[in-house]
Each structure stands twice: as structure tokens, then as C-alpha cells.
Amino acid sequence: MKAVTLRDIDQLGLPETADSPRRLRLMTAAGFQAWQDDADAALQGWINANAFAGKAGASLLLMDGVADCDAIGIVDDVAIWDGAKIAGNLPPATWQIDEKSDATIDQASFALGWALAQYRFGHFREGDDQIKPARQLVLPDSIPSDGGTHHAGSSGGRRAIIGLARGVGFCRDLINMPPNHMTPAGLEAAARHLAEHHKAAIDVISGVDLEDGFPAINTVGRAAEVAPRLIDMRWGKAGPKITLVGKGITFDSGGLDLKPSKAMELMKKDMGGAATVLGLGAAIMESGLAVQLRILVPAAENAVSAQAMRPLDVIDTRAGIDVEVGNTDAEGRLVLADALTLACEEDPDFIIDFATLTGAARVALGTELPALFCNMDSTAADLLAASQAVNDPLWRLPLFEAYERHLDNGYVTLSSTGGSGYGGAITAALFLRRFAGRHTNWAHVDVMAWNLGSRPGRPKGGEAMGLRALYHYIARLAAAG
């Protein structure tokens, strides 16, 4: 079983220092126009010869002697993704942001975009996972180490950039791993590595203790060759109590309600929620946010065997609520039910769960826009503001009370799916709210966790959707104490 570990920061293209780096001057489009207008004939001739229009995300390599820098880059739309574009277009070298760059440009976000553009999944190509990217960017001295920033939507200081780059890389690696390696045991191994790296406490509940204390998790995972478990990690001794919960279904066959083969192909990503909270936890711990962090990951494989749960089985939960299994392919909400019950037992200040929970959310919002559900309007507004500030989109869907009735039409108190085929993302969120509680400061994010195609900084494959938005929100909570 190949393990997933945190990448070194130079493996993500951000070395701390370098000898004789090449100088990259960042400009806005307006700044470039003014710079071009003031240029001498040789520089103007070079710009015209390259047909360089100065559009956002574009870069131009400069000939020796025509300017006092080696290249220019245009940052005018979104610094993180302009940075990713520029990182992909410059020639291989070690670069440094020139001191004459436009001071209004968010260099922290630019550097993070550069790092995200360097990500490659090469764990199964001999030695490829250890290769350093050909394009490196020395972190600018202008970015403070303590996380202070002059940009409201900035990715933060040096520690935050490093934490987010490593956290996103960790999340992507976990999702991209094949399911015979990223089993519940593989997910546990990754979590133990993360805990050891950051000196966090970790407890893993399995076997009889899981069966007795977390019966829904056990029921979902008992059919698989690798046994289910609950991963419980803690870090930090001061600040607000933040609990992250991630759905850790390492492969979803659909159970006895078996998925068609095409629908099953990508189901290694069904632990994308777990990967996201582990990556978010990595970023929080790396940057040293002042929070009391807890990470809960119910890890299981939804397999088919004589031990598999059946449609219309009535199963136990940690909360003592009997649940009728409406469809064995709706297993994620069952494992989250037990984990959310445990999370609420400590009454934390904020609970967030991430889950690749419903196809209905993808139908409503597409694959690139995660659905946000939230108990409290003020928290939802802050989360949406955070997502906009760092260009990591979320879209709020309602916890529509009238659909509660769909969950009450089985033989017992609660059906896992309800009888209606409509509004599936909402009914799934309402099911989770039965365990999180109506008055808890709780949010739920229904994510795709996968890029179907590549864009600058966002390669095809596993993706940390919503991670940066939640980091930004939690950093604000930590700062407020």
C-alpha cells in the first residue's frame, strides 16, 4: 500500500531561498500600458515583435538588455489564477518577484496560485512524486511571516501560503490515490502521518468499539475486506473550538443498490470530504491558527458481500435514532450521522462537514460550485463572503423545512432518503441536520471534489473545493478569539 505524505514546499514550487533567481515584474494591464508608453524604442520593438497585448494572466520573456527585469506578468483579474497562468507560461527557471512590481497586486495570492499550478500526481511513476517542479518562485520578502496582509481577500502570510499549498496538495493526493491503496486503513495511515507531523493527538475507533459506539459507520463498512473505522484527531489548546467532519467512503460501489459501471468509475473520490478536512486541517496546523481543532473522519468502503446492509433495513445510530435505509447507495449520510452526533457532544463553536454526498447538488449547481447548507444566516453570510474573498466559490441552498416530511414516510422515525426523488441535496442536508441539531452553528458542504478537466492551477483529478474558503473563515474566527 503506497502511503500519502505531506509534500515539501519546494515540491510545490515555492523554495524559501535560491541563488540568482530571475526577476519577474508583476503589473496590472493599465500599469503595463503606461510602462510600454514610457519604454525606449528597443523595448517597444520587442513588445511589438512578440505581439504582446498585456492581458491578464499573460507573461512576456524579455531579451537581455532591453529592460531591468527578466520577464513581466500581468495580474488584473484574480491574482491566484493569473498567477497560475503565468506560472504555466514562463520558461523553466527559479523566479523572484521584482521589487518594482505593482504594490496593489496581492503577491500572497499570486504565490499560492503559482504553487497550485505546480501540482502533479506522480505517485505511480517511478520517482516522479519526488521531482521538483521546473518552475520555482522564491516567496517574496514583502509577504509577512505572521499572516498579516494589506489585502482583504489575500491568502495571508508566508505560513498561510505554505500551509494552504501543502494542504491542497495533500487533499488532491488523497483523492487521486487508487482505491486499493486509499482504503480505510490507507486513510488512517495518512491521518496518522498528519498527526505525527503536527504533534496532534489521534485516536482510531474500530472493531467492537465501533460496532457498539458508532453502529451506522459499522453497518455501512462491515461488508468490505478492510474494516471501517472512525478517525478522531485533536490539535490546539486555545481559541474557538472548530470541528471538521469529512465523509470517508474510500470506494462506493453503491452496495446492494449497485451503481452502473460508468457511475462507479470515479468512486475512489467518494472520500473527497475526508480528504478536504484533512487538507484543511493541515493548512490550519501549518499556519498555527489559534483554534482548538478536531477532525472526525468516518472511514469505510461501501462494498457488496453477505454482510452488506439491505434496502429497507432499519439500523441503529449513535444518536439512538432508528434509520430506515432507503437506498444502500445513500451511505455517506449514515456515516456522517454518527460522526456529527459525536461532534455535537462537545458543543463546539463551529462544525463544518464536507461530503461528496449527492448527484442532485451537481445537477443543480454543476461540478465546480459546491452547495452550502447552514443553520445560521450570519454564518452562511460570512462563509459566502470568505469564498468570494479568496475566489473559492460556494453557493447556498436552503434547508427547506417543508421537505422534512419526506424523511418521515418510512416504517420508523427517519428514512435515510425519503420517498421523493426531487430535491435530493436538500433532503440529504435535512437528514444530517437531524443529527447536527437545528440550533448548532453547523454548516454542510456538498462537493464534487474532482475536476473533470484542467484549468490553470486546477488540474484534472482530485480537488480541494471549499478548502481555501473555510480556511479564510476559520482564520477570521481565530483572529477574533
C-alpha positions, -999 to +999 in steps of 0.1 A: +000+000+000+016+033-011+013+060+015+004+097+011+025+122+030+027+160+031+048+174+002+078+196+009+071+231-001+098+231-029+080+202-044+052+227-049+074+253-065+079+276-035+115+274-022+125+296+007+156+308-010+175+304-043+208+315-058+205+341-086+168+338-093+154+355-124+133+386-118+096+387-127+079+421-126+041+420-120+019+447-135-017+455-140-029+459-175-031+497-170+004+497-155+017+477-184+003+503-209+020+531-190+052+511-188+051+504-226+044+541-234+075+551-215+097+524-229+125+532-253+125+520-289+143+487-283+118+476-256+088+488-276+101+469-306+105+437-285+069+440-272+056+446-307+077+418-322+061+394-296+026+408-303+022+411-265-012+427-257-008+428-219-039+407-210-045+393-175-025+361-169-001+367-198+037+369-195+065+381-217+101+370-215+124+399-221+156+399-241+188+406-222+194+443-220+160+457-231+147+461-195+158+459-159+139+426-153+138+392-170+101+389-176+068+407-169+035+392-159+000+408-160-022+404-129-055+421-134-084+397-128-078+373-099-043+371-086-044+334-077-055+322-111-035+349-130-005+336-110-013+300-121-015+310-157+018+329-156+035+300-138+025+277-166+037+300-194+071+312-181+102+291-191+116+267-165+137+286-140+137+299-105+119+332-104+116+360-079+090+388-079+108+420-087+108+448-061+094+472-087+062+452-091+029+470-087+022+473-050-015+468-054-011+432-066-017+406-040+016+387-041+004+362-015-024+350-037-002+351-067+024+328-050-004+304-039-017+302-075+019+295-086+021+266-062-012+252-072-001+252-108+029+231-100+009+202-086+013+169-105+002+135-093+031+112-100+029+086-072+029+056-096+055+069-120+089+058-108+104+086-086+080+112-102+065+121-068+099+133-057+106+155-087+107+192-080+088+214-105+109+231-132+093+264-123+101+277-088+091+310-072+110+323-042+085+336-017+087+374-017+100+393+013+070+416+010+048+388+024+049+389+062+056+357+081+028+362+107-001+362+083-007+399+083-018+414+050-030+445+033-054+427+011-088+418+025-090+387+002-054+377+004-042+342+010-023+355+041+013+354+052+041+330+044+029+304+069-006+305+055+006+302+019+028+272+027+000+257+048-026+261+020-003+249-007+006+218+013-030+213+025-044+214-011-017+191-023-024+167+005-061+167-003-055+162-040-031+133-034-055+115-011-084+118-037-062+108-066-049+076-050-064+044-064-089+027-041-069-004-034-043+019-018-066+045-003-087+020+018-100+029+053-066+017+065-048+039+040-069+069+051-059+061+087-022+060+077-024+094+061-042+109+091-016+094+114+012+109+093-005+143+095-010+140+133+026+130+138+039+158+116+020+184+136+021+167+170-016+163+171-034+137+192-051+109+173-075+081+182-089+055+159-120+036+169-126+002+152-138-033+158-162-039+187-159-003+200-170+009+166-199-016+164-211-006+199-205+032+198-209+040+161-233+014+147-242+033+115-205+036+105-200-001+112-231-011+093-220+008+062-185-006+062-188-041+075-192-057+041-158-047+029-125-066+031-109-037+050-128-029+082-144+005+088-131+029+115-136+064+129-105+087+129-105+114+157-077+139+156-072+169+180-048+198+179-045+232+196-052+243+232-066+278+228-091+297+207-126+288+193-135+251+191-137+241+155-147+206+144-142+194+109-161+163+097-154+146+064-171+117+046-145+090+042-161+064+019-130+052+002-149+034-026-186+034-033-199+005-053-234+015-043-238-016-021-267-039-030-282-010-049-253-014-072-241+015-093-238+011-131-202+007-142-199+042-156-212+057-124-187+036-104-156+046-122-148+078-102-160+065-069-125+065-054-133+102-050-161+094-025-137+101+003-132+137-011-149+151+021-124+134+043-095+145+021-108+181+022-110+182+060-075+166+064-061+191+039-078+220+057-065+206+090-030+205+075-033+242+065-047+253+099-019+235+118+009+245+094-001+282+098-006+279+135-041+293+137-052+299+173-081+273+174-089+241+192-092+219+162-109+185+160-111+164+128-135+135+126-134+111+096-157+081+094-138+058+071-155+029+053-159+012+020-194+006+007-190-029-007-211-059-016-210-092+004-231-113+027-226-086+054-239-057+033-269-037+045-301-041+025-327-016+012-353-010+040-331-024+067-336-005+099-302+004+115-291+019+148-272+052+151-251+067+178-279+092+185-303+064+193-324+072+163-335+042+142-330+048+105-346+030+076-322+025+047-339+040+017-311+031-007-278+015+001-261+040-023-270+068+001-245+056+026-225+088+032-252+104+053-253+074+075-216+075+085-218+113+088-248+109+112-227+091+138-197+114+133-219+145+137-235+131+168-201+127+183-191+162+172-221+178+189-214+160+222-187+186+230-208+216+218-180+232+197-182+268+184-185+257+148-190+224+130-184+220+093-188+188+073-176+181+038-191+153+017-194+141-019-230+135-009-254+138-037-256+139-075-286+162-070-262+190-060-242+185-091-274+187-112-284+219-095-250+237-095-227+218-118-194+202-108-174+233-100-197+250-075-202+233-041-235+236-023-235+251+011-262+245+037-261+263+070-282+266+102-274+302+108-278+330+083-249+350+098-225+321+095-237+314+059-232+351+050-196+350+065-188+318+046-200+332+013-180+363+019-149+343+026-155+322-005-157+354-026-127+370-010-104+341-019-121+330-052-131+296-039-168+295-047-197+283-026-234+287-032-260+285-005-290+261-009-319+262+016-327+238+044-363+239+032-385+230+061-414+216+041-392+188+028-387+174+063-419+154+057-402+133+030-379+119+057-408+107+078-426+084+054-409+051+063-417+024+088-396+041+115-389+077+127-365+085+100-359+074+064-323+080+051-336+091+017-373+098+019-398+088-008-394+119-031-370+118-060-368+156-060-346+180-040-321+153-031-294+176-020-318+194+004-333+162+019-298+148+024-288+180+043-321+179+063-312+143+072-278+154+085-295+183+105-314+157+124-281+147+140-263+181+140-293+198+156-313+228+145-296+254+167-260+242+163-236+265+144-233+239+117-226+240+080-226+213+054-208+215+020-218+191-007-188+189-031-177+172-063-141+170-051-129+164-087-120+185-117-134+169-149-110+190-170-079+211-164-076+248-159-046+268-148-039+258-112-067+233-112-055+201-129-079+173-139-084+150-109-090+154-072-097+189-060-099+207-027-131+226-033-141+249-005-109+243+015-095+278+010-128+295+017-131+276+050-095+284+059-102+321+054-134+319+075-117+299+103-087+323+103-111+352+109-127+332+139-092+326+153-082+363+150-115+373+167-107+349+196 
